[in-house]
């Protein structure tokens, strides 16, 4: 375990150094790719800019290192698992990683740019010149990326609950309206108190629930017969 932790730290350090020396290439695109041309970001001190620079590089280096980290964790736990347990853990880990990346990409290229455009249009209507701080911008960006990455774990969670017969998919139809309401409440907690943003966040949650139900129905029968 100690050897694997050291390997993880070394890999993250290498990724950090590589991200640092190549930051002039990818960092401007990462920040400004989804930012409208008329929106300007501001920092209010030189030390704030340095702190944000280090945080972004560290965040990117951790994302780059995550497959290696998961691989080391997998190699640590696999000796104690049986063959069918290895297949189960590997399948769910791979599916979880893919869905997490899909959630991040959806948030980065679709959801967060729409939020910026919506805020900018409101500022124009209200004749307000917004001063957007770089710290707040990156905090919101990372929050939305992680939020959608976590929300996209819903299919994995529900499929796992159904696999272990904790969740009965046949009873889901009776509780669909309550789940929709809970999804809207959850979106209201995550997003700012704006109806459009709540709807934007509610729709992916509902779609993920429905897709999860389809996935569970397709895979539930083989498990039942296996039992």
MODELLER restraints for C-alpha pairs under 7 A, 6 or more apart:
rsr = mdl.restraints
at = mdl.atoms
rsr.add(forms.Gaussian(group=physical.xy_distance, feature=features.Distance(at['CA:4:A'], at['CA:72:A']), mean=6.26, stdev=0.5))
rsr.add(forms.Gaussian(group=physical.xy_distance, feature=features.Distance(at['CA:8:A'], at['CA:69:A']), mean=6.05, stdev=0.5))
rsr.add(forms.Gaussian(group=physical.xy_distance, feature=features.Distance(at['CA:11:A'], at['CA:65:A']), mean=6.66, stdev=0.5))
rsr.add(forms.Gaussian(group=physical.xy_distance, feature=features.Distance(at['CA:12:A'], at['CA:61:A']), mean=6.21, stdev=0.5))
rsr.add(forms.Gaussian(group=physical.xy_distance, feature=features.Distance(at['CA:12:A'], at['CA:62:A']), mean=6.34, stdev=0.5))
rsr.add(forms.Gaussian(group=physical.xy_distance, feature=features.Distance(at['CA:12:A'], at['CA:65:A']), mean=5.75, stdev=0.5))
rsr.add(forms.Gaussian(group=physical.xy_distance, feature=features.Distance(at['CA:15:A'], at['CA:61:A']), mean=5.01, stdev=0.5))
rsr.add(forms.Gaussian(group=physical.xy_distance, feature=features.Distance(at['CA:15:A'], at['CA:64:A']), mean=6.89, stdev=0.5))
rsr.add(forms.Gaussian(group=physical.xy_distance, feature=features.Distance(at['CA:15:A'], at['CA:65:A']), mean=6.83, stdev=0.5))
rsr.add(forms.Gaussian(group=physical.xy_distance, feature=features.Distance(at['CA:16:A'], at['CA:57:A']), mean=6.49, stdev=0.5))
rsr.add(forms.Gaussian(group=physical.xy_distance, feature=features.Distance(at['CA:16:A'], at['CA:58:A']), mean=6.12, stdev=0.5))
rsr.add(forms.Gaussian(group=physical.xy_distance, feature=features.Distance(at['CA:16:A'], at['CA:61:A']), mean=4.99, stdev=0.5))
rsr.add(forms.Gaussian(group=physical.xy_distance, feature=features.Distance(at['CA:19:A'], at['CA:57:A']), mean=6.08, stdev=0.5))
rsr.add(forms.Gaussian(group=physical.xy_distance, feature=features.Distance(at['CA:19:A'], at['CA:61:A']), mean=6.45, stdev=0.5))
rsr.add(forms.Gaussian(group=physical.xy_distance, feature=features.Distance(at['CA:20:A'], at['CA:57:A']), mean=6.38, stdev=0.5))
rsr.add(forms.Gaussian(group=physical.xy_distance, feature=features.Distance(at['CA:34:A'], at['CA:109:A']), mean=6.85, stdev=0.5))
rsr.add(forms.Gaussian(group=physical.xy_distance, feature=features.Distance(at['CA:34:A'], at['CA:113:A']), mean=5.57, stdev=0.5))
rsr.add(forms.Gaussian(group=physical.xy_distance, feature=features.Distance(at['CA:35:A'], at['CA:113:A']), mean=6.75, stdev=0.5))
rsr.add(forms.Gaussian(group=physical.xy_distance, feature=features.Distance(at['CA:40:A'], at['CA:132:A']), mean=6.97, stdev=0.5))
rsr.add(forms.Gaussian(group=physical.xy_distance, feature=features.Distance(at['CA:41:A'], at['CA:132:A']), mean=5.35, stdev=0.5))
rsr.add(forms.Gaussian(group=physical.xy_distance, feature=features.Distance(at['CA:41:A'], at['CA:133:A']), mean=5.70, stdev=0.5))
rsr.add(forms.Gaussian(group=physical.xy_distance, feature=features.Distance(at['CA:41:A'], at['CA:134:A']), mean=5.41, stdev=0.5))
rsr.add(forms.Gaussian(group=physical.xy_distance, feature=features.Distance(at['CA:42:A'], at['CA:132:A']), mean=6.07, stdev=0.5))
rsr.add(forms.Gaussian(group=physical.xy_distance, feature=features.Distance(at['CA:42:A'], at['CA:133:A']), mean=4.77, stdev=0.5))
rsr.add(forms.Gaussian(group=physical.xy_distance, feature=features.Distance(at['CA:42:A'], at['CA:134:A']), mean=5.38, stdev=0.5))
rsr.add(forms.Gaussian(group=physical.xy_distance, feature=features.Distance(at['CA:43:A'], at['CA:49:A']), mean=6.27, stdev=0.5))
rsr.add(forms.Gaussian(group=physical.xy_distance, feature=features.Distance(at['CA:43:A'], at['CA:133:A']), mean=5.69, stdev=0.5))
rsr.add(forms.Gaussian(group=physical.xy_distance, feature=features.Distance(at['CA:43:A'], at['CA:134:A']), mean=5.55, stdev=0.5))
rsr.add(forms.Gaussian(group=physical.xy_distance, feature=features.Distance(at['CA:52:A'], at['CA:135:A']), mean=6.80, stdev=0.5))
rsr.add(forms.Gaussian(group=physical.xy_distance, feature=features.Distance(at['CA:78:A'], at['CA:86:A']), mean=6.48, stdev=0.5))
rsr.add(forms.Gaussian(group=physical.xy_distance, feature=features.Distance(at['CA:92:A'], at['CA:156:A']), mean=6.85, stdev=0.5))
rsr.add(forms.Gaussian(group=physical.xy_distance, feature=features.Distance(at['CA:96:A'], at['CA:153:A']), mean=6.16, stdev=0.5))
rsr.add(forms.Gaussian(group=physical.xy_distance, feature=features.Distance(at['CA:96:A'], at['CA:156:A']), mean=6.41, stdev=0.5))
rsr.add(forms.Gaussian(group=physical.xy_distance, feature=features.Distance(at['CA:99:A'], at['CA:152:A']), mean=5.51, stdev=0.5))
rsr.add(forms.Gaussian(group=physical.xy_distance, feature=features.Distance(at['CA:99:A'], at['CA:153:A']), mean=6.48, stdev=0.5))
rsr.add(forms.Gaussian(group=physical.xy_distance, feature=features.Distance(at['CA:100:A'], at['CA:149:A']), mean=4.29, stdev=0.5))
rsr.add(forms.Gaussian(group=physical.xy_distance, feature=features.Distance(at['CA:100:A'], at['CA:150:A']), mean=6.55, stdev=0.5))
rsr.add(forms.Gaussian(group=physical.xy_distance, feature=features.Distance(at['CA:100:A'], at['CA:152:A']), mean=5.90, stdev=0.5))
rsr.add(forms.Gaussian(group=physical.xy_distance, feature=features.Distance(at['CA:100:A'], at['CA:153:A']), mean=6.72, stdev=0.5))
rsr.add(forms.Gaussian(group=physical.xy_distance, feature=features.Distance(at['CA:101:A'], at['CA:149:A']), mean=6.54, stdev=0.5))
rsr.add(forms.Gaussian(group=physical.xy_distance, feature=features.Distance(at['CA:103:A'], at['CA:148:A']), mean=4.74, stdev=0.5))
rsr.add(forms.Gaussian(group=physical.xy_distance, feature=features.Distance(at['CA:103:A'], at['CA:149:A']), mean=4.38, stdev=0.5))
rsr.add(forms.Gaussian(group=physical.xy_distance, feature=features.Distance(at['CA:103:A'], at['CA:152:A']), mean=5.62, stdev=0.5))
rsr.add(forms.Gaussian(group=physical.xy_distance, feature=features.Distance(at['CA:104:A'], at['CA:145:A']), mean=4.81, stdev=0.5))
rsr.add(forms.Gaussian(group=physical.xy_distance, feature=features.Distance(at['CA:104:A'], at['CA:146:A']), mean=6.78, stdev=0.5))
rsr.add(forms.Gaussian(group=physical.xy_distance, feature=features.Distance(at['CA:104:A'], at['CA:148:A']), mean=5.95, stdev=0.5))
rsr.add(forms.Gaussian(group=physical.xy_distance, feature=features.Distance(at['CA:104:A'], at['CA:149:A']), mean=5.19, stdev=0.5))
rsr.add(forms.Gaussian(group=physical.xy_distance, feature=features.Distance(at['CA:107:A'], at['CA:144:A']), mean=6.40, stdev=0.5))
rsr.add(forms.Gaussian(group=physical.xy_distance, feature=features.Distance(at['CA:107:A'], at['CA:145:A']), mean=5.58, stdev=0.5))
rsr.add(forms.Gaussian(group=physical.xy_distance, feature=features.Distance(at['CA:107:A'], at['CA:148:A']), mean=6.28, stdev=0.5))
rsr.add(forms.Gaussian(group=physical.xy_distance, feature=features.Distance(at['CA:108:A'], at['CA:145:A']), mean=6.50, stdev=0.5))
rsr.add(forms.Gaussian(group=physical.xy_distance, feature=features.Distance(at['CA:112:A'], at['CA:141:A']), mean=6.92, stdev=0.5))
rsr.add(forms.Gaussian(group=physical.xy_distance, feature=features.Distance(at['CA:123:A'], at['CA:129:A']), mean=6.52, stdev=0.5))
rsr.add(forms.Gaussian(group=physical.xy_distance, feature=features.Distance(at['CA:123:A'], at['CA:130:A']), mean=6.82, stdev=0.5))
rsr.add(forms.Gaussian(group=physical.xy_distance, feature=features.Distance(at['CA:151:A'], at['CA:205:A']), mean=6.90, stdev=0.5))
rsr.add(forms.Gaussian(group=physical.xy_distance, feature=features.Distance(at['CA:154:A'], at['CA:208:A']), mean=6.58, stdev=0.5))
rsr.add(forms.Gaussian(group=physical.xy_distance, feature=features.Distance(at['CA:154:A'], at['CA:209:A']), mean=6.92, stdev=0.5))
rsr.add(forms.Gaussian(group=physical.xy_distance, feature=features.Distance(at['CA:155:A'], at['CA:208:A']), mean=6.48, stdev=0.5))
rsr.add(forms.Gaussian(group=physical.xy_distance, feature=features.Distance(at['CA:155:A'], at['CA:209:A']), mean=6.89, stdev=0.5))
rsr.add(forms.Gaussian(group=physical.xy_distance, feature=features.Distance(at['CA:155:A'], at['CA:212:A']), mean=4.54, stdev=0.5))
rsr.add(forms.Gaussian(group=physical.xy_distance, feature=features.Distance(at['CA:158:A'], at['CA:212:A']), mean=6.59, stdev=0.5))
rsr.add(forms.Gaussian(group=physical.xy_distance, feature=features.Distance(at['CA:159:A'], at['CA:212:A']), mean=6.85, stdev=0.5))
rsr.add(forms.Gaussian(group=physical.xy_distance, feature=features.Distance(at['CA:159:A'], at['CA:216:A']), mean=5.57, stdev=0.5))
rsr.add(forms.Gaussian(group=physical.xy_distance, feature=features.Distance(at['CA:161:A'], at['CA:167:A']), mean=5.20, stdev=0.5))
rsr.add(forms.Gaussian(group=physical.xy_distance, feature=features.Distance(at['CA:162:A'], at['CA:168:A']), mean=6.34, stdev=0.5))
rsr.add(forms.Gaussian(group=physical.xy_distance, feature=features.Distance(at['CA:162:A'], at['CA:216:A']), mean=6.76, stdev=0.5))
rsr.add(forms.Gaussian(group=physical.xy_distance, feature=features.Distance(at['CA:163:A'], at['CA:220:A']), mean=6.89, stdev=0.5))
rsr.add(forms.Gaussian(group=physical.xy_distance, feature=features.Distance(at['CA:163:A'], at['CA:223:A']), mean=6.90, stdev=0.5))
rsr.add(forms.Gaussian(group=physical.xy_distance, feature=features.Distance(at['CA:169:A'], at['CA:213:A']), mean=6.81, stdev=0.5))
rsr.add(forms.Gaussian(group=physical.xy_distance, feature=features.Distance(at['CA:180:A'], at['CA:206:A']), mean=6.43, stdev=0.5))
rsr.add(forms.Gaussian(group=physical.xy_distance, feature=features.Distance(at['CA:183:A'], at['CA:202:A']), mean=5.77, stdev=0.5))
rsr.add(forms.Gaussian(group=physical.xy_distance, feature=features.Distance(at['CA:183:A'], at['CA:205:A']), mean=6.27, stdev=0.5))
rsr.add(forms.Gaussian(group=physical.xy_distance, feature=features.Distance(at['CA:183:A'], at['CA:206:A']), mean=6.74, stdev=0.5))
rsr.add(forms.Gaussian(group=physical.xy_distance, feature=features.Distance(at['CA:184:A'], at['CA:198:A']), mean=6.80, stdev=0.5))
rsr.add(forms.Gaussian(group=physical.xy_distance, feature=features.Distance(at['CA:184:A'], at['CA:202:A']), mean=5.29, stdev=0.5))
rsr.add(forms.Gaussian(group=physical.xy_distance, feature=features.Distance(at['CA:187:A'], at['CA:198:A']), mean=5.29, stdev=0.5))
rsr.add(forms.Gaussian(group=physical.xy_distance, feature=features.Distance(at['CA:187:A'], at['CA:201:A']), mean=5.49, stdev=0.5))
rsr.add(forms.Gaussian(group=physical.xy_distance, feature=features.Distance(at['CA:187:A'], at['CA:202:A']), mean=5.54, stdev=0.5))
rsr.add(forms.Gaussian(group=physical.xy_distance, feature=features.Distance(at['CA:188:A'], at['CA:198:A']), mean=5.50, stdev=0.5))
rsr.add(forms.Gaussian(group=physical.xy_distance, feature=features.Distance(at['CA:191:A'], at['CA:197:A']), mean=6.41, stdev=0.5))
rsr.add(forms.Gaussian(group=physical.xy_distance, feature=features.Distance(at['CA:191:A'], at['CA:198:A']), mean=6.15, stdev=0.5))
